[in-house]
């Protein structure tokens, strides 16, 4: 990678740290809306771990990567006032469709709806 391009990528990644973003939250699970068993990061979803809530993975909309410097593998802290179970640390393992903006998708078991209904969350990138 050229030094100039590398410097720009590093600056964008650093600027995402510490900034808070408010996003519309939805949920997904393997087999829903084209979601498969392998994420954009190449991670394979273990259904048994997912059912036991041992996986805390999210997908972000493309604008969060291109405009705000998020990357696959980043750990984010989620704050949600009306769905307390969403609060805490999650790992960015997937990307959403290119047409979506300011969105986050939580990977959850099929049977759990976490009380989603026009839910918004605030996220902040962690080290």
N, C-alpha and C positions, 0 to 999 in steps of 0.2 A: 504494500500500500504506500502511496506517495506520502511524504512527510506532511505536506500541506493538507491533504485530504484527511489524514490521520488526526491532525490537530483539530480540524473542524468537527469530526466525529467525537473526539474526546470532549470538546467544549459543549456540544449538544448533550452528551450523556451526563456531564457534570451539572448542567443547568437544570436537569430534571430532578436532581437530588434536592430535597427540602421543599419543593414546590407542592402545593396541594391543588388537587383537581377534583371538581364535582362532576360525577358521571351518572348516567342512567344505568341501572343495574338490571340484568336479566340472568336467567340460568340456562344451562345446557347440560346434556348428558350424552354419552356415546349413542349413536344411532338416531339422534334428533337433528333435523334440519341439515343433513349432510355431515354432521360431526361423526368422525370415525373413532377408532380405538387408538390412534396415534396422533399426537398433537403436532403443531407446526414446529416445535422444538425437537421433534423426533422421539419424545417421551411416550412410552406405551402406557395406556390407562389400565390399571389393574382393577377390575370390577369388584373384587372382594374388598380391596382396600378402600375403594370409593364408597361402597355400601357401609363400611365401618367408620367413615369420615376420617380416614388416615391420610387422605389426599386433600390438600388445600391449594388448588390450582385455578387460575383465571385466564381468560382470553381478553385482550384489549382490542379496541378498534384501531385501524391502521393509523389514524391521525395521532394517536398517543405515541406511536413509534416515530413517525416522520416529523411531527411538529414539537413533540415534548421530550424526545430523547429516551423513551423507554425501550428496553431490549428484552428479548426472550431470556428467561433465567433470573430477571430482576425480582427482588423481594419487595412487596409493597405492604404498607399498613392501611387497612380499610377501617373507616369509621362510618357507622350507619346508625341513625337514631331509632328507626322503627323496626329493624330486624337485627337484634343484638347478636345472634349467632354468626353474622357476617363480620363482626368486629375482629380485628387481629391481623396477623401476618398471613399473606397469600403469596404464591409464586406465579409469575407470568410465564405460562407454558404454551400459549396458543394465541392466534390472531383471529379476529372476526372478519366478516366480509368487508370488502373495500368500500362499499357504499355507506357504511355506518360511521357515525361521528360521535365522539364523547360518550362511549359506551364501555361497559365492562360486563363480561359474561362469567358467571361462577359455575365451575364444574361441580355438579351435585348428583346424588343418586336420583334415579327416575321417580321414586316414591316421595321425595322430600321437596316441598315447595318453599320452605323457609319463609312463608308469608309474603311472597312477592306480589306486589300490586303498586305500580308506579313508584318503585323504590329508587331513591338516589343515594349514592355513597360518596364519601370523600376519600381519595387515595393520596398517599405520599410515598415516594420511592425511598427505600432504606438502603444502607450499604450492603 
